[in-house]
């Protein structure tokens, strides 16, 4: 009588397969150990822990069609700019960190614009560049000196 199934014999893996697996493990382990002992960027390595700064400025809506006034000197975004209003978020991304603030003090100005003020504290210092985003709109890139400038003004069109 013959068996119903064929008896399987253990197959040996080729030597090159074991050598490749061992080399891959060594490479992955070396990368892990190497990355955990050195700084990710030269800028981050030079930055003292906790060094931060404050950025303050204004956001402007530039034409009458982009905002409405409240009759008491205030204003708020309208139509496609309805998200630009008092209390809207201002976020500054810096490397792996970020800091946030809010739009405040909305004022309709005599020149036909709507102006908001903002102040963001706790921004990590000495980064290569920063991205500033107002009310979930496209972010704009700045360097630290620009954010520290007393005349930081952002026009939303």
The 8 nearest C-alpha neighbors of each residue, nearest first, counted from 0:
[[1, 2, 3, 4, 5, 6, 7, 8],
 [0, 2, 3, 4, 5, 6, 7, 8],
 [3, 1, 4, 0, 5, 6, 7, 8],
 [4, 2, 1, 5, 0, 6, 7, 8],
 [5, 3, 2, 6, 1, 7, 0, 8],
 [4, 6, 7, 3, 2, 8, 1, 9],
 [5, 7, 4, 8, 2, 3, 9, 1],
 [8, 6, 5, 9, 10, 4, 2, 11],
 [7, 9, 10, 6, 5, 11, 4, 12],
 [8, 10, 11, 7, 12, 6, 13, 5],
 [11, 9, 8, 12, 7, 13, 14, 6],
 [10, 12, 13, 9, 14, 8, 16, 17],
 [11, 13, 14, 10, 16, 17, 15, 9],
 [14, 12, 15, 16, 11, 17, 18, 10],
 [13, 15, 17, 16, 18, 12, 19, 11],
 [14, 16, 18, 17, 13, 19, 12, 20],
 [15, 17, 19, 14, 18, 13, 20, 12],
 [18, 16, 20, 14, 19, 15, 21, 13],
 [17, 19, 15, 21, 16, 20, 22, 14],
 [20, 18, 22, 16, 17, 21, 15, 23],
 [19, 21, 23, 17, 22, 18, 16, 24],
 [20, 22, 18, 24, 23, 19, 17, 25],
 [23, 21, 25, 19, 24, 20, 26, 18],
 [24, 22, 26, 20, 21, 25, 27, 19],
 [23, 25, 27, 21, 26, 22, 28, 20],
 [26, 24, 22, 28, 23, 27, 29, 21],
 [25, 27, 29, 23, 24, 28, 22, 30],
 [28, 26, 24, 30, 29, 25, 23, 31],
 [29, 27, 25, 31, 30, 26, 24, 32],
 [30, 28, 26, 32, 31, 27, 33, 25],
 [29, 31, 33, 27, 28, 32, 34, 26],
 [30, 32, 28, 34, 29, 33, 27, 35],
 [31, 33, 29, 35, 30, 34, 28, 36],
 [34, 32, 30, 31, 35, 36, 29, 37],
 [35, 33, 31, 36, 32, 37, 30, 39],
 [34, 36, 32, 33, 37, 31, 38, 30],
 [37, 35, 34, 33, 32, 38, 31, 39],
 [36, 38, 34, 35, 39, 33, 44, 40],
 [39, 37, 44, 40, 43, 41, 36, 34],
 [38, 40, 37, 41, 43, 44, 34, 42],
 [41, 39, 43, 42, 38, 44, 37, 45],
 [40, 42, 44, 43, 45, 38, 39, 46],
 [43, 41, 45, 40, 44, 46, 126, 125],
 [44, 42, 46, 40, 45, 41, 38, 39],
 [43, 45, 41, 42, 38, 46, 40, 39],
 [46, 44, 42, 43, 47, 41, 125, 40],
 [45, 47, 43, 44, 48, 42, 125, 50],
 [46, 48, 50, 49, 45, 44, 43, 124],
 [49, 47, 50, 46, 51, 123, 43, 45],
 [48, 50, 51, 47, 123, 46, 124, 121],
 [51, 49, 124, 48, 47, 123, 52, 46],
 [52, 50, 123, 124, 122, 121, 49, 53],
 [51, 53, 122, 121, 120, 124, 123, 54],
 [54, 52, 120, 119, 121, 122, 55, 118],
 [55, 53, 119, 146, 147, 118, 120, 52],
 [56, 54, 118, 117, 119, 53, 151, 57],
 [55, 57, 151, 152, 117, 116, 150, 118],
 [56, 58, 116, 152, 115, 117, 153, 59],
 [57, 59, 153, 115, 154, 114, 152, 116],
 [60, 58, 114, 154, 113, 61, 155, 153],
 [61, 59, 113, 155, 112, 154, 62, 65],
 [60, 62, 112, 59, 156, 113, 154, 63],
 [61, 63, 64, 65, 112, 60, 111, 66],
 [62, 64, 65, 66, 111, 112, 61, 67],
 [63, 65, 62, 66, 77, 67, 78, 61],
 [64, 66, 77, 63, 62, 76, 80, 60],
 [67, 65, 76, 77, 75, 64, 63, 74],
 [66, 68, 74, 75, 77, 76, 69, 63],
 [69, 67, 74, 70, 73, 107, 75, 66],
 [68, 70, 73, 71, 74, 72, 67, 75],
 [71, 69, 68, 72, 73, 74, 67, 107],
 [72, 70, 69, 73, 68, 74, 107, 106],
 [73, 71, 107, 106, 70, 69, 74, 68],
 [74, 72, 106, 105, 107, 69, 71, 68],
 [73, 75, 68, 107, 67, 106, 105, 69],
 [76, 74, 84, 66, 67, 77, 68, 83],
 [75, 77, 66, 81, 80, 83, 84, 65],
 [78, 76, 81, 66, 80, 65, 67, 79],
 [79, 77, 80, 81, 65, 76, 66, 64],
 [78, 80, 81, 77, 65, 82, 76, 83],
 [79, 81, 76, 77, 78, 82, 83, 65],
 [82, 80, 77, 76, 78, 83, 79, 84],
 [81, 83, 80, 84, 134, 76, 87, 79],
 [84, 82, 76, 81, 80, 134, 87, 75],
 [85, 83, 75, 76, 87, 82, 86, 81],
 [84, 86, 102, 103, 87, 105, 104, 75],
 [85, 87, 102, 101, 103, 84, 88, 83],
 [88, 86, 134, 102, 101, 84, 85, 83],
 [89, 87, 101, 134, 100, 133, 90, 86],
 [88, 90, 133, 100, 101, 99, 132, 134],
 [91, 89, 99, 132, 131, 98, 88, 100],
 [90, 92, 131, 98, 130, 97, 99, 132],
 [93, 91, 97, 130, 129, 96, 90, 131],
 [94, 92, 129, 96, 97, 95, 126, 123],
 [93, 95, 96, 126, 92, 129, 128, 97],
 [94, 96, 93, 97, 92, 123, 126, 43],
 [97, 95, 93, 94, 92, 123, 98, 122],
 [96, 98, 92, 93, 91, 122, 99, 90],
 [99, 97, 122, 91, 90, 121, 119, 92],
 [100, 98, 90, 89, 119, 91, 97, 88],
 [99, 101, 119, 89, 88, 118, 90, 117],
 [100, 102, 88, 86, 89, 87, 117, 103],
 [101, 103, 117, 86, 85, 87, 116, 115],
 [104, 102, 85, 116, 115, 105, 117, 86],
 [103, 105, 115, 116, 106, 85, 102, 114],
 [106, 104, 115, 73, 74, 114, 103, 85],
 [107, 105, 73, 114, 74, 72, 113, 108],
 [106, 108, 113, 73, 74, 72, 112, 114],
 [109, 107, 112, 110, 111, 106, 113, 114],
 [108, 110, 111, 107, 112, 113, 106, 72],
 [109, 111, 108, 112, 107, 113, 61, 62],
 [112, 110, 109, 108, 63, 62, 113, 107],
 [113, 111, 61, 108, 60, 110, 62, 107],
 [112, 114, 107, 60, 59, 106, 108, 74],
 [115, 113, 59, 106, 105, 58, 112, 107],
 [116, 114, 105, 58, 57, 104, 103, 102],
 [115, 117, 57, 103, 102, 56, 104, 58],
 [118, 116, 102, 55, 56, 101, 103, 57],
 [117, 119, 55, 54, 100, 120, 56, 53],
 [118, 120, 100, 54, 99, 53, 55, 98],
 [121, 119, 53, 122, 52, 54, 118, 98],
 [120, 122, 51, 52, 98, 123, 53, 119],
 [121, 123, 51, 52, 98, 120, 124, 53],
 [124, 122, 51, 50, 121, 93, 52, 125],
 [125, 123, 51, 50, 126, 122, 52, 143],
 [126, 124, 46, 127, 42, 123, 143, 43],
 [125, 127, 128, 124, 93, 94, 42, 129],
 [128, 126, 125, 142, 129, 42, 94, 143],
 [129, 127, 142, 126, 141, 93, 140, 130],
 [128, 130, 93, 141, 140, 92, 142, 131],
 [129, 131, 140, 92, 139, 91, 138, 141],
 [130, 132, 91, 138, 139, 90, 140, 129],
 [133, 131, 138, 90, 89, 136, 135, 137],
 [132, 134, 89, 135, 136, 88, 90, 131],
 [133, 135, 88, 87, 136, 83, 82, 89],
 [136, 134, 133, 132, 137, 88, 138, 82],
 [137, 135, 134, 133, 132, 138, 82, 155],
 [138, 136, 132, 139, 135, 133, 131, 134],
 [137, 139, 132, 131, 130, 136, 140, 133],
 [140, 138, 131, 130, 132, 137, 141, 129],
 [139, 141, 130, 129, 131, 138, 128, 142],
 [142, 140, 129, 128, 145, 130, 143, 139],
 [141, 143, 128, 145, 144, 129, 146, 127],
 [142, 144, 146, 145, 147, 141, 128, 125],
 [145, 143, 147, 146, 142, 148, 141, 54],
 [146, 144, 148, 147, 143, 142, 141, 151],
 [147, 145, 143, 54, 148, 144, 151, 142],
 [146, 148, 144, 145, 54, 143, 149, 53],
 [149, 147, 145, 150, 146, 151, 144, 54],
 [148, 150, 151, 147, 56, 55, 146, 54],
 [151, 149, 148, 152, 56, 57, 55, 145],
 [152, 150, 56, 148, 149, 146, 57, 153],
 [153, 151, 57, 56, 58, 150, 154, 59],
 [152, 154, 58, 57, 59, 155, 151, 56],
 [153, 155, 59, 58, 60, 156, 152, 61],
 [154, 156, 60, 59, 153, 58, 61, 80],
 [155, 154, 60, 61, 65, 62, 80, 59]]
